[in-house]
Amino acid sequence: MAKKSKSLKWLGKAVTEKMLRAQIAGVNQTMSASAAEAKRNHSWQNRTAALEGSIDIASYARAEKEGVRGTWGARDIAYARIHELGGTIRPKVAKALAIPDPKRAGGVILVQSVTIPARPYLRPAADKEYPRLASRIRKAFERASKDE
């Protein structure tokens, strides 16, 4: 009895490209969800909305040698990092820092340094959203497969 031969159509390149597009979509969705989460859930008092408004995707996901990379966070706000990590502020040029005095309108209190406690808002958002990255990539791949 003669064996029947079977042929296989190799679609490796198309599948690889589809997976790359799914990874980019998944990373973009995760960064967007993380930024939204950081804007919604933070422990600091929001007076001007400047820090909250600066939280966004800085560079959308793109393919790189090692995989897919994108960047999100707070942009163009000098105090964003100290809110996230905490730290001590000291004067660079002046002899003291002038802190507004809540007891006297227009008054200030002079101090040598101010210690700001950490008030993380980016890391908790990432910790909540990043575990969903794989499922977002899978869903994007499945959607692309259905469209074919």
Sequence and secondary structure as in RCSB ss.txt:
>XXXX:A:sequence
MAKKSKSLKWLGKAVTEKMLRAQIAGVNQTMSASAAEAKRNHSWQNRTAALEGSIDIASYARAEKEGVRGTWGAR
DIAYARIHELGGTIRPKVAKALAIPDPKRAGGVILVQSVTIPARPYLRPAADKEYPRLASRIRKAFERASKDE
>XXXX:A:secstr
           HHHHHHHHHHHHHHHHHHHHHHHHHHHHHS SS  SSSHHHHHEEEEEEEEEETTEEEEEEEE 
S TTHHHHHH EEE  SSSSSEEEE TTSTT EEEES EEE    SHHHHHHHHGGGHHHHHHHHHHHHHHH 
